[in-house]
Amino acid sequence: MSAETLSPQPRSNKQTRKLAMIIASVLFILIGAGYAIYWFVALRHHQATDDAYVAGNQIQVMAQIAGNVTTIHVDNTDRVKQGDVLLTLDPTDAQQAFERAQTALANSVRQTHQLIINNRQLQANIELKKTALNQATADLVRRETLGKAAAIGKEELQHARDAAVSARAELEVALQQYQANNALVLNTPLELHPSVQHASSQLRDAWLTLQRTKVVSPIDGYVSRRSVQVGAQVAVGNPLMVIVPADQVWVDANFKETQLANMRIGQPVRITSDFYGDDVEYTGTVAGLDMGTGSAFSLLPAQNATGNWIKVVQRLPVRIELDPQQVAQHPLRIGLSMEVTVDTAVQNGLVLAEKPRQGVAYETNALTYDLTPVNMLITDIIHANAGN
């Protein structure tokens, strides 16, 4: 075969390579243009950070009274319900104080009842003294008439005058005694008398102290960071353990200050966790932006006025509320790392909340005791010692 027959082959390869490069260049241009359009339409409205962590309520459990720990009913990772007994303090001292308070109430009721009886007795004594005064006055009138007629001696007339004065003084004393005793009674019913009310209040306090020897969980959750041990002497306010509710969690995402210009309350958020991976995606909402950066609220905040100043881009915590159903289906733990992406396209939200929160954010009634049993006990003690 001649050389003229082989010459078109290199030329054909060169044209093919040129066409391939043109096609590749066009593809790259189209991909770049497509990405630019996608960034302008969608990506520029998304702000993302991996500096985000799960946060939540950590309820410190503390004793309301001092005492020695006799029993511990739970340990770390245990599930507890609101009102469950976590630990018990030695109730001996509280039981003794409770019994003393019952005795004090009974004694107060009897003393008050005695005051009421004395009031009636002193009223009868006043009537008796009035009768004596009337009799002494009548005797004096008769003797003064006889004295004018010289029918009796001056000494007998003076005795009659002294008897009238003495009867009047005894009546005054009886009146003062009645008023003094009545000041302690003032027609107040026995059960409403201040001394009885005071003793009743002390009995309620003693009963509450006895109930508080059982330390209960204020909320549903999981036990963590238990530090108390059996036999330990605990004081009021000492942290004993922590209860972490699984449904009261949120995400604190620390965005750079350069990412916050278009961030608003209520914007939708997509969240993934390192714990579950990309297979589980949470949806959330921007709940608010904190009022200070992490460095500003640190234990030793930066002092930039010292002269050795280097500008560092600050981060501001943004609170992300999670979907409760998703959290229930895929529980999170406090401190887990999260990746957060906020869609900032919607700009009709607020930067800062303008109205106070409506209603109660968190509450518990586990530490509120029903006083019906002790009130019934107080009623029984009063009736048993009133002498009715």
RORODREN-465228 format. One record per residue (C-alpha): residue number from 1; chain; x, y, z. Coordinates in steps of 0.05 Angstrom, whole numbers, plus 5000, padded with zeros to 4 digits. Layout:
@k->NUM; c->A; px->X; py->Y; pz->Z
...
This chain:
@k->1; c->A; px->5000; py->5000; pz->5000
@k->2; c->A; px->5027; py->5069; pz->4982
@k->3; c->A; px->5041; py->5128; pz->5030
@k->4; c->A; px->4987; py->5169; pz->4996
@k->5; c->A; px->4936; py->5118; pz->5020
@k->6; c->A; px->4958; py->5124; pz->5094
@k->7; c->A; px->4961; py->5200; pz->5101
@k->8; c->A; px->4885; py->5213; pz->5116
@k->9; c->A; px->4888; py->5171; pz->5181
@k->10; c->A; px->4929; py->5221; pz->5223
@k->11; c->A; px->4886; py->5278; pz->5198
@k->12; c->A; px->4823; py->5241; pz->5219
@k->13; c->A; px->4851; py->5229; pz->5290
@k->14; c->A; px->4868; py->5302; pz->5297
@k->15; c->A; px->4798; py->5323; pz->5278
@k->16; c->A; px->4769; py->5274; pz->5327
@k->17; c->A; px->4811; py->5300; pz->5384
@k->18; c->A; px->4793; py->5371; pz->5367
@k->19; c->A; px->4719; py->5354; pz->5366
@k->20; c->A; px->4725; py->5319; pz->5433
@k->21; c->A; px->4759; py->5379; pz->5464
@k->22; c->A; px->4705; py->5425; pz->5437
@k->23; c->A; px->4650; py->5380; pz->5465
@k->24; c->A; px->4686; py->5375; pz->5533
@k->25; c->A; px->4695; py->5451; pz->5535
@k->26; c->A; px->4621; py->5461; pz->5519
@k->27; c->A; px->4602; py->5411; pz->5573
@k->28; c->A; px->4646; py->5446; pz->5625
@k->29; c->A; px->4616; py->5513; pz->5605
@k->30; c->A; px->4546; py->5485; pz->5611
@k->31; c->A; px->4561; py->5453; pz->5678
@k->32; c->A; px->4591; py->5518; pz->5703
@k->33; c->A; px->4533; py->5558; pz->5677
@k->34; c->A; px->4484; py->5509; pz->5707
@k->35; c->A; px->4519; py->5511; pz->5774
@k->36; c->A; px->4521; py->5587; pz->5772
@k->37; c->A; px->4446; py->5589; pz->5758
@k->38; c->A; px->4433; py->5538; pz->5813
@k->39; c->A; px->4476; py->5578; pz->5862
@k->40; c->A; px->4440; py->5642; pz->5844
@k->41; c->A; px->4371; py->5611; pz->5849
@k->42; c->A; px->4380; py->5564; pz->5909
@k->43; c->A; px->4449; py->5556; pz->5940
@k->44; c->A; px->4460; py->5630; pz->5956
@k->45; c->A; px->4400; py->5626; pz->6002
@k->46; c->A; px->4429; py->5570; pz->6043
@k->47; c->A; px->4476; py->5579; pz->6101
@k->48; c->A; px->4509; py->5517; pz->6130
@k->49; c->A; px->4554; py->5500; pz->6189
@k->50; c->A; px->4581; py->5438; pz->6222
@k->51; c->A; px->4595; py->5477; pz->6286
@k->52; c->A; px->4529; py->5456; pz->6316
@k->53; c->A; px->4511; py->5413; pz->6376
@k->54; c->A; px->4451; py->5384; pz->6410
@k->55; c->A; px->4430; py->5422; pz->6473
@k->56; c->A; px->4374; py->5408; pz->6522
@k->57; c->A; px->4348; py->5417; pz->6592
@k->58; c->A; px->4388; py->5385; pz->6648
@k->59; c->A; px->4346; py->5385; pz->6711
@k->60; c->A; px->4389; py->5386; pz->6773
@k->61; c->A; px->4359; py->5342; pz->6828
@k->62; c->A; px->4372; py->5371; pz->6898
@k->63; c->A; px->4347; py->5354; pz->6967
@k->64; c->A; px->4298; py->5404; pz->6998
@k->65; c->A; px->4320; py->5383; pz->7068
@k->66; c->A; px->4386; py->5359; pz->7098
@k->67; c->A; px->4396; py->5287; pz->7118
@k->68; c->A; px->4432; py->5221; pz->7109
@k->69; c->A; px->4419; py->5181; pz->7047
@k->70; c->A; px->4391; py->5112; pz->7065
@k->71; c->A; px->4369; py->5085; pz->6997
@k->72; c->A; px->4381; py->5102; pz->6924
@k->73; c->A; px->4330; py->5075; pz->6875
@k->74; c->A; px->4360; py->5094; pz->6808
@k->75; c->A; px->4427; py->5097; pz->6771
@k->76; c->A; px->4454; py->5129; pz->6708
@k->77; c->A; px->4416; py->5115; pz->6643
@k->78; c->A; px->4354; py->5093; pz->6681
@k->79; c->A; px->4287; py->5117; pz->6656
@k->80; c->A; px->4244; py->5153; pz->6708
@k->81; c->A; px->4174; py->5182; pz->6709
@k->82; c->A; px->4153; py->5247; pz->6741
@k->83; c->A; px->4141; py->5235; pz->6816
@k->84; c->A; px->4183; py->5171; pz->6820
@k->85; c->A; px->4225; py->5165; pz->6883
@k->86; c->A; px->4298; py->5174; pz->6867
@k->87; c->A; px->4328; py->5167; pz->6936
@k->88; c->A; px->4307; py->5168; pz->7009
@k->89; c->A; px->4335; py->5206; pz->7068
@k->90; c->A; px->4334; py->5181; pz->7140
@k->91; c->A; px->4264; py->5201; pz->7164
@k->92; c->A; px->4277; py->5192; pz->7240
@k->93; c->A; px->4287; py->5266; pz->7257
@k->94; c->A; px->4230; py->5288; pz->7211
@k->95; c->A; px->4183; py->5236; pz->7243
@k->96; c->A; px->4200; py->5260; pz->7313
@k->97; c->A; px->4189; py->5333; pz->7293
@k->98; c->A; px->4122; py->5313; pz->7262
@k->99; c->A; px->4099; py->5279; pz->7327
@k->100; c->A; px->4121; py->5340; pz->7368
@k->101; c->A; px->4081; py->5385; pz->7322
@k->102; c->A; px->4019; py->5342; pz->7334
@k->103; c->A; px->4028; py->5348; pz->7409
@k->104; c->A; px->4039; py->5423; pz->7404
@k->105; c->A; px->3974; py->5431; pz->7365
@k->106; c->A; px->3935; py->5390; pz->7416
@k->107; c->A; px->3964; py->5432; pz->7472
@k->108; c->A; px->3948; py->5497; pz->7436
@k->109; c->A; px->3876; py->5475; pz->7425
@k->110; c->A; px->3867; py->5459; pz->7499
@k->111; c->A; px->3898; py->5525; pz->7521
@k->112; c->A; px->3854; py->5564; pz->7473
@k->113; c->A; px->3793; py->5525; pz->7496
@k->114; c->A; px->3812; py->5544; pz->7568
@k->115; c->A; px->3814; py->5617; pz->7548
@k->116; c->A; px->3743; py->5612; pz->7519
@k->117; c->A; px->3719; py->5579; pz->7584
@k->118; c->A; px->3753; py->5633; pz->7625
@k->119; c->A; px->3717; py->5685; pz->7584
@k->120; c->A; px->3650; py->5657; pz->7604
@k->121; c->A; px->3672; py->5650; pz->7676
@k->122; c->A; px->3695; py->5722; pz->7678
@k->123; c->A; px->3629; py->5745; pz->7648
@k->124; c->A; px->3592; py->5709; pz->7704
@k->125; c->A; px->3639; py->5741; pz->7755
@k->126; c->A; px->3621; py->5810; pz->7728
@k->127; c->A; px->3547; py->5796; pz->7739
@k->128; c->A; px->3563; py->5773; pz->7810
@k->129; c->A; px->3603; py->5837; pz->7824
@k->130; c->A; px->3547; py->5880; pz->7795
@k->131; c->A; px->3498; py->5847; pz->7843
@k->132; c->A; px->3545; py->5858; pz->7901
@k->133; c->A; px->3553; py->5931; pz->7881
@k->134; c->A; px->3477; py->5941; pz->7876
@k->135; c->A; px->3469; py->5910; pz->7945
@k->136; c->A; px->3524; py->5953; pz->7975
@k->137; c->A; px->3495; py->6016; pz->7943
@k->138; c->A; px->3425; py->6000; pz->7969
@k->139; c->A; px->3453; py->5988; pz->8039
@k->140; c->A; px->3490; py->6054; pz->8036
@k->141; c->A; px->3427; py->6092; pz->8016
@k->142; c->A; px->3388; py->6063; pz->8075
@k->143; c->A; px->3443; py->6077; pz->8125
@k->144; c->A; px->3452; py->6148; pz->8101
@k->145; c->A; px->3378; py->6159; pz->8113
@k->146; c->A; px->3384; py->6129; pz->8183
@k->147; c->A; px->3447; py->6169; pz->8195
@k->148; c->A; px->3411; py->6234; pz->8181
@k->149; c->A; px->3360; py->6214; pz->8233
@k->150; c->A; px->3417; py->6195; pz->8281
@k->151; c->A; px->3388; py->6125; pz->8283
@k->152; c->A; px->3457; py->6093; pz->8272
@k->153; c->A; px->3527; py->6110; pz->8290
@k->154; c->A; px->3578; py->6145; pz->8246
@k->155; c->A; px->3623; py->6084; pz->8246
@k->156; c->A; px->3568; py->6039; pz->8217
@k->157; c->A; px->3553; py->6091; pz->8163
@k->158; c->A; px->3627; py->6094; pz->8145
@k->159; c->A; px->3630; py->6018; pz->8139
@k->160; c->A; px->3571; py->6022; pz->8090
@k->161; c->A; px->3607; py->6074; pz->8048
@k->162; c->A; px->3671; py->6032; pz->8048
@k->163; c->A; px->3632; py->5970; pz->8027
@k->164; c->A; px->3602; py->6008; pz->7967
@k->165; c->A; px->3670; py->6034; pz->7946
@k->166; c->A; px->3700; py->5964; pz->7953
@k->167; c->A; px->3643; py->5933; pz->7912
@k->168; c->A; px->3653; py->5984; pz->7857
@k->169; c->A; px->3728; py->5970; pz->7855
@k->170; c->A; px->3717; py->5895; pz->7852
@k->171; c->A; px->3669; py->5905; pz->7794
@k->172; c->A; px->3723; py->5946; pz->7758
@k->173; c->A; px->3774; py->5891; pz->7770
@k->174; c->A; px->3726; py->5839; pz->7743
@k->175; c->A; px->3714; py->5882; pz->7681
@k->176; c->A; px->3789; py->5890; pz->7669
@k->177; c->A; px->3801; py->5815; pz->7677
@k->178; c->A; px->3746; py->5801; pz->7626
@k->179; c->A; px->3774; py->5851; pz->7577
@k->180; c->A; px->3844; py->5824; pz->7584
@k->181; c->A; px->3821; py->5752; pz->7571
@k->182; c->A; px->3773; py->5774; pz->7516
@k->183; c->A; px->3831; py->5807; pz->7480
@k->184; c->A; px->3860; py->5737; pz->7472
@k->185; c->A; px->3793; py->5708; pz->7446
@k->186; c->A; px->3754; py->5764; pz->7411
@k->187; c->A; px->3697; py->5717; pz->7395
@k->188; c->A; px->3743; py->5679; pz->7346
@k->189; c->A; px->3723; py->5606; pz->7332
@k->190; c->A; px->3771; py->5557; pz->7364
@k->191; c->A; px->3799; py->5531; pz->7298
@k->192; c->A; px->3812; py->5602; pz->7273
@k->193; c->A; px->3847; py->5626; pz->7336
@k->194; c->A; px->3918; py->5652; pz->7320
@k->195; c->A; px->3953; py->5605; pz->7367
@k->196; c->A; px->3916; py->5545; pz->7337
@k->197; c->A; px->3930; py->5570; pz->7267
@k->198; c->A; px->4004; py->5577; pz->7284
@k->199; c->A; px->4008; py->5507; pz->7312
@k->200; c->A; px->3970; py->5481; pz->7251
@k->201; c->A; px->4020; py->5515; pz->7205
@k->202; c->A; px->4078; py->5484; pz->7243
@k->203; c->A; px->4045; py->5416; pz->7237
@k->204; c->A; px->4039; py->5425; pz->7161
@k->205; c->A; px->4112; py->5445; pz->7158
@k->206; c->A; px->4132; py->5383; pz->7197
@k->207; c->A; px->4089; py->5339; pz->7151
@k->208; c->A; px->4120; py->5370; pz->7089
@k->209; c->A; px->4190; py->5358; pz->7117
@k->210; c->A; px->4172; py->5285; pz->7129
@k->211; c->A; px->4147; py->5279; pz->7057
@k->212; c->A; px->4211; py->5311; pz->7030
@k->213; c->A; px->4253; py->5256; pz->7059
@k->214; c->A; px->4234; py->5222; pz->6993
@k->215; c->A; px->4269; py->5258; pz->6936
@k->216; c->A; px->4226; py->5251; pz->6873
@k->217; c->A; px->4238; py->5263; pz->6800
@k->218; c->A; px->4209; py->5330; pz->6777
@k->219; c->A; px->4200; py->5307; pz->6705
@k->220; c->A; px->4201; py->5247; pz->6658
@k->221; c->A; px->4271; py->5233; pz->6633
@k->222; c->A; px->4335; py->5194; pz->6641
@k->223; c->A; px->4383; py->5194; pz->6700
@k->224; c->A; px->4452; py->5222; pz->6688
@k->225; c->A; px->4513; py->5246; pz->6728
@k->226; c->A; px->4492; py->5213; pz->6793
@k->227; c->A; px->4541; py->5236; pz->6846
@k->228; c->A; px->4505; py->5218; pz->6911
@k->229; c->A; px->4523; py->5155; pz->6949
@k->230; c->A; px->4488; py->5115; pz->7004
@k->231; c->A; px->4505; py->5141; pz->7073
@k->232; c->A; px->4525; py->5210; pz->7048
@k->233; c->A; px->4504; py->5271; pz->7088
@k->234; c->A; px->4470; py->5317; pz->7038
@k->235; c->A; px->4453; py->5390; pz->7049
@k->236; c->A; px->4399; py->5432; pz->7019
@k->237; c->A; px->4419; py->5453; pz->6949
@k->238; c->A; px->4472; py->5401; pz->6938
@k->239; c->A; px->4467; py->5371; pz->6867
@k->240; c->A; px->4453; py->5296; pz->6872
@k->241; c->A; px->4440; py->5276; pz->6800
@k->242; c->A; px->4412; py->5303; pz->6734
@k->243; c->A; px->4348; py->5284; pz->6698
@k->244; c->A; px->4351; py->5295; pz->6623
@k->245; c->A; px->4284; py->5295; pz->6587
@k->246; c->A; px->4291; py->5263; pz->6518
@k->247; c->A; px->4238; py->5308; pz->6487
@k->248; c->A; px->4266; py->5375; pz->6510
@k->249; c->A; px->4325; py->5382; pz->6463
@k->250; c->A; px->4344; py->5432; pz->6410
@k->251; c->A; px->4406; py->5449; pz->6368
@k->252; c->A; px->4453; py->5507; pz->6380
@k->253; c->A; px->4485; py->5523; pz->6313
@k->254; c->A; px->4545; py->5571; pz->6316
@k->255; c->A; px->4544; py->5610; pz->6251
@k->256; c->A; px->4598; py->5659; pz->6230
@k->257; c->A; px->4576; py->5731; pz->6236
@k->258; c->A; px->4585; py->5737; pz->6160
@k->259; c->A; px->4529; py->5685; pz->6151
@k->260; c->A; px->4476; py->5719; pz->6194
@k->261; c->A; px->4456; py->5779; pz->6151
@k->262; c->A; px->4395; py->5745; pz->6121
@k->263; c->A; px->4378; py->5697; pz->6178
@k->264; c->A; px->4308; py->5707; pz->6209
@k->265; c->A; px->4264; py->5673; pz->6261
@k->266; c->A; px->4220; py->5620; pz->6230
@k->267; c->A; px->4264; py->5601; pz->6172
@k->268; c->A; px->4265; py->5526; pz->6155
@k->269; c->A; px->4326; py->5485; pz->6173
@k->270; c->A; px->4353; py->5417; pz->6149
@k->271; c->A; px->4395; py->5380; pz->6200
@k->272; c->A; px->4436; py->5316; pz->6199
@k->273; c->A; px->4474; py->5284; pz->6256
@k->274; c->A; px->4539; py->5246; pz->6260
@k->275; c->A; px->4502; py->5198; pz->6305
@k->276; c->A; px->4452; py->5173; pz->6253
@k->277; c->A; px->4489; py->5196; pz->6190
@k->278; c->A; px->4457; py->5222; pz->6126
@k->279; c->A; px->4402; py->5169; pz->6128
@k->280; c->A; px->4364; py->5210; pz->6180
@k->281; c->A; px->4349; py->5283; pz->6164
@k->282; c->A; px->4314; py->5327; pz->6215
@k->283; c->A; px->4272; py->5387; pz->6197
@k->284; c->A; px->4274; py->5447; pz->6243
@k->285; c->A; px->4259; py->5521; pz->6250
@k->286; c->A; px->4302; py->5579; pz->6271
@k->287; c->A; px->4276; py->5597; pz->6340
@k->288; c->A; px->4321; py->5656; pz->6354
@k->289; c->A; px->4390; py->5686; pz->6351
@k->290; c->A; px->4429; py->5693; pz->6416
@k->291; c->A; px->4444; py->5762; pz->6445
@k->292; c->A; px->4519; py->5751; pz->6448
@k->293; c->A; px->4576; py->5712; pz->6417
@k->294; c->A; px->4609; py->5654; pz->6451
@k->295; c->A; px->4671; py->5695; pz->6466
@k->296; c->A; px->4630; py->5751; pz->6497
@k->297; c->A; px->4596; py->5703; pz->6546
@k->298; c->A; px->4658; py->5663; pz->6562
@k->299; c->A; px->4688; py->5660; pz->6631
@k->300; c->A; px->4746; py->5704; pz->6609
@k->301; c->A; px->4720; py->5749; pz->6552
@k->302; c->A; px->4770; py->5779; pz->6504
@k->303; c->A; px->4798; py->5847; pz->6521
@k->304; c->A; px->4811; py->5878; pz->6453
@k->305; c->A; px->4831; py->5945; pz->6482
@k->306; c->A; px->4898; py->5919; pz->6507
@k->307; c->A; px->4931; py->5935; pz->6440
@k->308; c->A; px->4948; py->5863; pz->6420
@k->309; c->A; px->4887; py->5858; pz->6376
@k->310; c->A; px->4877; py->5808; pz->6320
@k->311; c->A; px->4810; py->5807; pz->6285
@k->312; c->A; px->4776; py->5739; pz->6290
@k->313; c->A; px->4710; py->5723; pz->6256
@k->314; c->A; px->4661; py->5712; pz->6313
@k->315; c->A; px->4607; py->5660; pz->6317
@k->316; c->A; px->4537; py->5672; pz->6344
@k->317; c->A; px->4494; py->5615; pz->6372
@k->318; c->A; px->4429; py->5605; pz->6334
@k->319; c->A; px->4375; py->5563; pz->6368
@k->320; c->A; px->4341; py->5511; pz->6323
@k->321; c->A; px->4276; py->5480; pz->6346
@k->322; c->A; px->4267; py->5408; pz->6323
@k->323; c->A; px->4206; py->5369; pz->6301
@k->324; c->A; px->4182; py->5332; pz->6364
@k->325; c->A; px->4158; py->5272; pz->6324
@k->326; c->A; px->4225; py->5264; pz->6291
@k->327; c->A; px->4261; py->5270; pz->6358
@k->328; c->A; px->4215; py->5217; pz->6387
@k->329; c->A; px->4229; py->5170; pz->6328
@k->330; c->A; px->4304; py->5183; pz->6328
@k->331; c->A; px->4324; py->5206; pz->6399
@k->332; c->A; px->4385; py->5251; pz->6406
@k->333; c->A; px->4435; py->5261; pz->6462
@k->334; c->A; px->4460; py->5326; pz->6490
@k->335; c->A; px->4527; py->5346; pz->6460
@k->336; c->A; px->4521; py->5307; pz->6394
@k->337; c->A; px->4551; py->5340; pz->6332
@k->338; c->A; px->4502; py->5364; pz->6279
@k->339; c->A; px->4506; py->5393; pz->6210
@k->340; c->A; px->4457; py->5450; pz->6199
@k->341; c->A; px->4433; py->5484; pz->6135
@k->342; c->A; px->4386; py->5544; pz->6140
@k->343; c->A; px->4343; py->5566; pz->6081
@k->344; c->A; px->4346; py->5642; pz->6083
@k->345; c->A; px->4303; py->5654; pz->6022
@k->346; c->A; px->4243; py->5675; pz->6063
@k->347; c->A; px->4257; py->5744; pz->6093
@k->348; c->A; px->4191; py->5762; pz->6126
@k->349; c->A; px->4212; py->5738; pz->6195
@k->350; c->A; px->4241; py->5777; pz->6253
@k->351; c->A; px->4314; py->5783; pz->6273
@k->352; c->A; px->4294; py->5789; pz->6347
@k->353; c->A; px->4229; py->5769; pz->6380
@k->354; c->A; px->4183; py->5828; pz->6393
@k->355; c->A; px->4133; py->5796; pz->6440
@k->356; c->A; px->4144; py->5758; pz->6505
@k->357; c->A; px->4132; py->5683; pz->6505
@k->358; c->A; px->4059; py->5666; pz->6519
@k->359; c->A; px->4044; py->5615; pz->6572
@k->360; c->A; px->4092; py->5572; pz->6612
@k->361; c->A; px->4155; py->5545; pz->6579
@k->362; c->A; px->4166; py->5487; pz->6628
@k->363; c->A; px->4130; py->5465; pz->6691
@k->364; c->A; px->4124; py->5408; pz->6741
@k->365; c->A; px->4076; py->5391; pz->6797
@k->366; c->A; px->4117; py->5334; pz->6825
@k->367; c->A; px->4143; py->5379; pz->6881
@k->368; c->A; px->4074; py->5405; pz->6899
@k->369; c->A; px->4043; py->5363; pz->6954
@k->370; c->A; px->3969; py->5352; pz->6967
@k->371; c->A; px->3956; py->5378; pz->7037
@k->372; c->A; px->3890; py->5342; pz->7045
@k->373; c->A; px->3917; py->5287; pz->7091
@k->374; c->A; px->3951; py->5335; pz->7139
@k->375; c->A; px->3890; py->5381; pz->7139
@k->376; c->A; px->3846; py->5323; pz->7158
@k->377; c->A; px->3895; py->5305; pz->7213
@k->378; c->A; px->3893; py->5377; pz->7239
@k->379; c->A; px->3816; py->5376; pz->7240
@k->380; c->A; px->3816; py->5310; pz->7279
@k->381; c->A; px->3865; py->5337; pz->7330
@k->382; c->A; px->3824; py->5401; pz->7340
@k->383; c->A; px->3759; py->5362; pz->7350
@k->384; c->A; px->3792; py->5313; pz->7397
@k->385; c->A; px->3820; py->5367; pz->7442
@k->386; c->A; px->3766; py->5421; pz->7438
@k->387; c->A; px->3724; py->5389; pz->7493
@k->388; c->A; px->3659; py->5398; pz->7455
